[in-house]
C-alpha cells in the first residue's frame, strides 16, 4: 500500500467486501482507510482467456 501511495495512486482495491457477521471486522478495517464500497462482478471463464474491462 505504501508503494502505491508513493506512486500517487488514487485507487487501491482491497478486493472483496463480504456480507455476513464473520466478515464485519475485515469490512470495517478496509473501510477505515476512507474508501467506499462499490458493486462489481468478477468471474473467470475458461472459454475466454483475454481480459475484457
Protein Blocks (a to p, Z undefined) as FASTA:
>chain_A
ZZmmmnopabdcebiadedjklmmmmmmmmmnopacddddddddfklccdcZZ
